[in-house]
Amino acid sequence: MLPPLPSPTVKPDDTVAIKVVTLGVTDGEKQQITSGLQPGFHYRVVAYNGDSNGNARVGKDRVFGSKSRKVKFQLPKSLQPIPYKHSFQLSGTLSGIASAGLGLVLQETPFPYLSEFRTVTAPVITSASGAFSFHLSSLQTSTEFRIITTGPRPQYSGVIKQQVTPIVSLHVRHSSAPGLVRLYGTISPSVTGAHVLIQLSKAARPGNTEKTSERTSRFVTQFSTIAQNATKTVSRFSVVVKVVHGGHYRAYVALRNKPLQSGASSAVSLKAAPSKHKG
């Protein structure tokens, strides 16, 4: 049984609040004290045991600050691109001493990512396990996001980018000539002047990187055209081609250094024109 901790001496004109926490610690054992401490509180450790004869060793005065309550944001390493105007959701967890019941807000800076981050959601509160989730109803441009804690000493997550792709449709109109077709479609939003590549899916050998190790096919460009203006919000494209190789084709809109990432349509199946054999 440890003897009682000697009461601290306070001068009559001092106005302080003193909290005493007593721990029994064996040799080599570490314990963490967080109960009742708030950022900015001063504290010190006073060590003694049964052999101290009433003499205690007093540690240095320290300030309980933000480093003592630092949390770690756990977010996805990357996000899959989403179509134009589709909803956006970002979920993750916090770890650390104060991760439960903590207020968070989501901030964004849209392409070209040069403006200051601005808050775009109301605060959400982390669960008992530190989990959280943010939801935006519509995203119209590629955007970088970060999360910050609410309160006088905010803590910041790393930056994560959400790419947004145009919505591309591809249709086929057949002619009386075998293998001769018109491929046409629309792109939303309008990207007039963009290159539209008509690509064929071909079998591919898996690569040596994490990104390509499970790849079994790749798209190879067969034809191309240019997106034309249709309305203020939609572009169109059209090209007449003779299909030499049958298979699954898509329309791929190539964009570089734009608010939207390159995007593709769903694939359509085309039959090749019959080959001619000389008799």
C-alpha positions in Angstrom: 0.0 0.0 0.0 1.5 3.3 -1.1 1.5 6.2 1.4 -0.8 9.2 0.6 0.6 11.7 -1.8 1.7 14.9 0.1 -0.6 17.8 -0.6 0.9 20.6 -2.8 1.7 23.9 -1.1 -0.2 26.9 -2.6 0.4 30.5 -1.6 -2.8 32.4 -0.4 -2.8 34.7 -3.4 -2.6 31.9 -6.0 -5.7 31.1 -8.0 -5.2 27.6 -9.4 -7.1 24.4 -9.9 -5.2 21.3 -8.8 -6.0 17.8 -10.0 -4.2 14.8 -8.4 -4.1 11.4 -10.2 -2.5 8.6 -8.3 -1.1 5.5 -10.2 0.5 2.4 -9.0 3.4 1.6 -11.4 5.7 -1.3 -11.3 9.3 -1.4 -12.6 9.4 -0.7 -16.4 5.7 -0.2 -16.7 4.2 2.8 -18.6 0.8 4.4 -18.0 -0.9 7.1 -19.9 -3.0 9.8 -18.1 -5.5 11.8 -20.2 -8.6 12.0 -17.9 -9.5 15.6 -17.1 -6.6 17.1 -19.0 -7.4 19.8 -21.6 -5.0 21.5 -24.1 -3.1 24.3 -22.3 -3.2 22.6 -18.8 0.1 22.5 -16.9 1.0 19.3 -15.3 4.0 17.5 -13.6 4.8 14.0 -12.5 5.6 13.4 -8.8 7.2 10.0 -8.2 7.6 8.2 -4.8 7.3 4.7 -3.3 7.3 3.0 0.1 11.1 3.5 0.4 11.0 7.3 -0.2 10.5 8.2 3.5 8.2 10.9 2.4 10.6 12.4 -0.1 9.2 12.6 -3.7 10.9 13.3 -7.0 9.2 16.1 -8.8 9.2 16.3 -12.6 9.4 19.3 -14.8 6.4 21.5 -15.5 4.8 20.6 -18.8 1.9 21.8 -20.9 -0.7 19.4 -22.2 -0.9 20.5 -25.8 -2.2 19.4 -29.2 0.7 17.0 -29.7 -0.6 15.0 -26.8 -4.0 14.7 -28.4 -2.9 14.3 -32.0 -5.2 12.2 -34.2 -4.4 10.3 -37.4 -6.6 10.4 -40.4 -7.0 7.1 -42.3 -8.3 7.7 -45.8 -8.3 5.7 -49.1 -5.0 5.9 -50.9 -6.9 6.9 -54.1 -10.4 7.3 -55.4 -12.0 5.8 -58.6 -13.1 8.5 -61.1 -16.8 9.4 -60.9 -19.1 10.6 -63.8 -20.0 14.3 -64.2 -22.7 15.5 -61.7 -22.7 12.2 -59.8 -22.7 12.2 -56.0 -19.4 12.0 -54.0 -18.8 10.2 -50.8 -15.6 10.1 -48.7 -15.4 7.8 -45.6 -12.5 7.1 -43.2 -11.6 6.7 -39.6 -9.6 8.6 -37.0 -7.2 7.0 -34.6 -5.7 8.5 -31.5 -6.6 9.5 -28.0 -9.4 12.0 -28.9 -10.7 10.3 -32.0 -14.2 9.5 -30.7 -16.9 12.2 -30.7 -14.7 14.7 -32.6 -16.1 17.3 -35.0 -14.9 17.3 -38.6 -15.6 19.3 -41.7 -14.8 18.7 -45.4 -12.9 21.3 -47.4 -12.3 21.5 -51.2 -10.3 23.3 -53.9 -11.5 22.6 -57.4 -9.4 22.3 -60.6 -6.8 23.8 -61.2 -6.3 23.4 -57.4 -4.9 27.0 -56.9 -7.7 28.5 -54.8 -7.8 28.3 -51.0 -9.5 25.4 -49.4 -13.1 26.2 -48.4 -15.5 24.3 -46.2 -18.3 22.6 -48.1 -20.1 20.6 -45.4 -21.6 21.0 -42.0 -19.6 19.4 -39.2 -20.0 15.6 -38.7 -19.2 13.8 -35.4 -16.9 10.8 -35.4 -18.4 7.5 -34.0 -17.1 5.7 -30.9 -14.6 3.9 -33.2 -13.5 7.2 -34.9 -15.4 6.5 -38.2 -16.8 9.3 -40.3 -18.4 9.9 -43.7 -19.1 12.9 -45.9 -21.5 13.1 -48.8 -21.9 15.7 -51.6 -24.9 15.4 -53.9 -23.2 16.5 -57.1 -19.6 17.0 -58.3 -19.0 18.8 -61.6 -15.3 19.1 -61.7 -12.2 17.3 -60.6 -11.5 18.4 -57.0 -9.0 18.1 -54.2 -10.4 17.5 -50.7 -9.1 17.6 -47.2 -10.6 17.1 -43.7 -10.0 19.3 -40.7 -11.1 19.0 -37.1 -13.3 21.7 -35.5 -12.1 23.6 -32.5 -9.4 26.2 -31.7 -6.5 23.9 -32.7 -7.6 22.3 -36.0 -5.8 19.2 -37.3 -5.6 18.5 -41.0 -5.8 15.3 -43.1 -3.7 14.8 -46.2 -5.1 15.9 -49.6 -7.0 13.4 -51.7 -8.1 14.0 -55.3 -11.4 13.0 -56.8 -11.3 12.9 -60.6 -14.6 13.6 -62.6 -15.1 12.2 -66.1 -17.5 13.3 -68.8 -20.6 11.2 -69.6 -20.1 9.6 -73.0 -22.7 7.7 -75.0 -21.9 5.6 -78.1 -24.5 4.4 -80.7 -24.3 2.4 -83.9 -26.2 2.8 -87.2 -25.7 0.0 -89.7 -25.8 0.4 -93.5 -26.7 -1.9 -96.2 -23.0 -2.5 -96.9 -21.6 -5.3 -94.5 -19.2 -3.8 -92.0 -19.9 -0.2 -92.9 -21.4 1.6 -89.9 -21.9 5.1 -88.5 -20.7 5.5 -84.9 -22.1 8.6 -83.1 -22.9 9.8 -79.7 -22.9 12.7 -77.2 -20.6 14.0 -74.5 -21.8 15.9 -71.4 -20.7 18.5 -70.4 -19.7 20.1 -73.7 -16.1 19.6 -74.7 -16.1 20.9 -78.2 -12.8 20.3 -80.0 -11.8 17.3 -77.9 -10.4 14.2 -79.7 -12.8 11.2 -79.6 -11.0 7.9 -80.1 -12.9 4.8 -81.2 -11.1 1.9 -79.5 -11.3 -1.9 -79.8 -10.8 -4.1 -76.8 -8.0 -6.7 -77.3 -6.6 -9.4 -75.1 -3.5 -8.3 -73.1 -0.8 -10.0 -71.0 -0.9 -9.0 -67.4 1.8 -6.5 -66.4 4.4 -6.4 -63.7 2.9 -3.6 -61.6 0.1 -3.6 -59.1 -2.0 -1.6 -61.5 -1.5 -3.9 -64.5 -1.0 -7.3 -62.8 -4.7 -8.2 -63.1 -5.2 -6.7 -66.6 -6.5 -9.1 -69.2 -7.5 -6.7 -72.0 -6.6 -3.2 -73.3 -8.2 -0.8 -75.7 -6.5 0.0 -79.0 -7.5 3.0 -81.1 -8.9 2.1 -84.5 -10.6 5.4 -85.6 -10.9 9.0 -84.4 -12.9 12.1 -84.8 -13.5 15.5 -83.2 -16.2 16.5 -80.8 -18.6 19.1 -82.3 -20.8 21.6 -80.6 -24.4 20.5 -80.1 -25.8 22.7 -77.3 -24.4 24.8 -74.4 -24.1 21.7 -72.3 -23.5 18.8 -74.8 -21.1 18.0 -77.5 -21.7 15.4 -80.3 -19.5 13.3 -82.5 -20.1 11.1 -85.6 -17.8 9.0 -87.9 -18.5 6.5 -90.7 -16.1 3.6 -90.6 -15.6 0.2 -92.1 -15.1 -2.4 -89.4 -12.2 -4.7 -90.2 -11.9 -6.3 -86.8 -15.0 -7.4 -85.0 -15.3 -7.0 -81.2 -16.2 -4.6 -78.5 -15.7 -0.9 -79.2 -15.9 2.2 -77.0 -15.6 5.9 -77.6 -12.8 7.5 -75.5 -12.7 11.2 -75.0 -9.1 12.3 -74.5 -8.7 15.3 -72.1 -5.5 16.8 -70.7 -5.1 19.6 -68.2 -8.9 20.1 -68.0 -11.4 20.3 -65.2 -12.5 16.8 -66.3 -10.5 13.6 -66.6 -10.6 11.6 -69.8 -13.6 9.4 -70.0 -15.1 6.6 -72.0 -18.5 5.2 -73.1 -19.8 1.7 -72.5 -18.7 -0.8 -75.2 -20.8 -1.8 -78.2 -20.3 -5.0 -80.2 -19.5 -4.7 -83.9 -19.1 -7.3 -86.6 -16.3 -7.2 -89.1 -17.0 -6.9 -92.8 -16.6 -10.3 -94.6 -13.1 -10.8 -96.1 -12.8 -11.1 -99.8 -11.0 -14.2 -101.2 -9.8 -14.3 -104.8 -11.1 -17.3 -106.7 
